[in-house]
């Protein structure tokens, strides 16, 4: 087990290091941030001064070494685009993205599980087909489109919900639904498949034969046993939600990490992009690592 | 097996689950809806910007999302009135005492929001701060002609390295910051909670989301009509327009003609527009075929239907131009004749040297520009026999291409230029002087004219030099000016706001219509 742990932790650390290094060098191939920061009328001297201030006059390897050393010391640098320390900016955005991710996950689970159950119980009936069509539509809708349509219907026409921004629970509804639609479809389909598989098993038939009512059957047996594969996909869903947040946060002006990522890439704010990538790869790799470790505990055969 | 089990599951139970699920969903939705409130009062104006202010320190970042906010917190040395005329703000009177010195009398009775008076030493501190290379202001290039500033009683004397005729136009952008605060708290904390002397005081900055200001009741000038102002960051234009239509925003920026039509047809807002000092143009690489040939440049100009681009695509009241300036710039020459649109003649010119015209050429552009215009221009040029391909790259890469030497530069580039100074020096010097990385032109006579106009304080001498510049550019088709761009805002119907060519947004110049 210890050998396995050491192997997996080393693999995870190497993956994060690789991703961050790749992004560090790729960013520097995509254009000069100084050109964006300065007005068009800036002279060569102005550009030179700004490059010195930002440390971009140093050789790339030297910048890379400084970045690694500073990151190791948990000094994440300074954003010259936003004029604030990177750690302050990122910390201020994390709670907003967490709120959105939790809202989306809650929506997708609260709607996905019951929909999956209903689809399983009504399989081969018309209701199930309609619900499956709805679920497929949720999976196929581009997030930016569903977001804009919701804004138009619930924000502009009906004026039930705020069109953008943050502040109250009502602000969270549309972004959560928009972001959660894709996961809803995944949960609904996974639940349907898992429940159908369970329904096929002997213990269910025995329980039914003993006259156990459906509600009790679901509560006591079906849900618990069907949840295993569903919970295991949640790690992947969290990564998907973080990726989807980039679009949703832009459409709904939600001040989270997704919007920050998009704006920072556009502005070539190297310092912020690097740390967001580090954070994103850390979350994704950690989720997968935890998932692998849990699997190895459940099924020791997968250990090397 | 599954079928057997399913048969045992009564359909009514599945339906009951569905009903329960829908009821639960409706209850959750209604509970949340009840918590929302829509109260746009005249006590608070909500303005949707396309981005978050990068900085509230006026000496740091200089982009619209930042200066829309901080220009309301700070007073500048000078400002432009709604007609575009330079008028004193912190500077009450001014006099050019020598070719290189400007004497300013500082207005008395201006107070910072902490109650301290604005002193001439604050003006000197502000100037020295922004020209200090170690401070690293992105605005340094606009003020680096200033070499010194000295305060004596209520007088400040500014010295420049050389005669600098556009000094006043640049000083319009210089905000006065409090020395006593910055010396005490430092640059970073000052940016977090700025203190100025403007018509609105800083209240709160919810990073990434919004900035709130509150009216300065003791302002020396016109007091603002709103008690509070909220500037929100809403990056998506469709969302900004939705905010306006839903009544959750009173003023939205950066919209195009398509969204303007939506706002007009919705009846919940109105469109405010003004011709800006921005110029849409085509840059030509004069050292690469086909545009190293004057006749080819002439043919390209004749092939472009400027009026058609405006009426068919832009549709926001833009105006065709034949020089790189607009009437709002000093140095504009109303006598420059318009470019002719004549497809038949363009084809005829191209047919005389088809081999040259059909040499492959790229048109560099970036997603921030209106791609409909770029594609239409490509089509118009190819229709007469050119062989133009569009090369799209994001802004940093685009800037790298268009400021690289001619050998690495594209044959054509689409651009929109604004110096935010309304002076020819900020436009034609960087675009045409051989020393500038933006320029593709190597013409010593043109360089002499640009330098003469830059170093003379006599407006007539400058105007004459610029007239000749425009004539040379027009006759030799060194660049192809296309149109004077329009700035569009969406506003609540009861908001009175006059957009200006320099795209300023002063809250205390707005009014509520009752």
Interface residues (C-beta under 8 A of the other chain):
Chain A: X30 X31 X32 X33 X35 X36 X37 X38 X39 X40 X41 X42 X43 X44 X45 X46 X49 X50 X53 X54 X80 X81 X82 X83 X84 X89 X92 X93 X96 X110 X111 X114 X115 X117 X118 X121 X122 X123 X124 X125 X127 X148 X151 X152 X155 X156 X159 X160 X161 X162 X163 X164 X165 X166 X168 X169 X170 X171 X172 X173 X196 X199 X200 X204 X205 X208 X214 X215 X250 X251 X252 X253 X255 X256 X259 X260 X262 X263 X266 X268
Chain B: X1 X2 X3 X4 X5 X6 X8 X9 X10 X11 X13 X14 X15 X17 X18 X20 X21 X24 X25 X28 X29 X32 X33 X35 X36 X37 X38 X48 X51 X52 X54 X55 X57 X60 X61 X62 X133 X134 X136 X138 X139 X140 X141 X142 X144 X188 X191 X192 X206 X207 X208 X209 X210 X232 X233 X234 X235 X236 X238 X239 X242 X243 X245 X246 X247 X248 X394 X395 X396 X397 X399 X400 X403 X417 X418 X419 X420 X426 X430 X437 X438
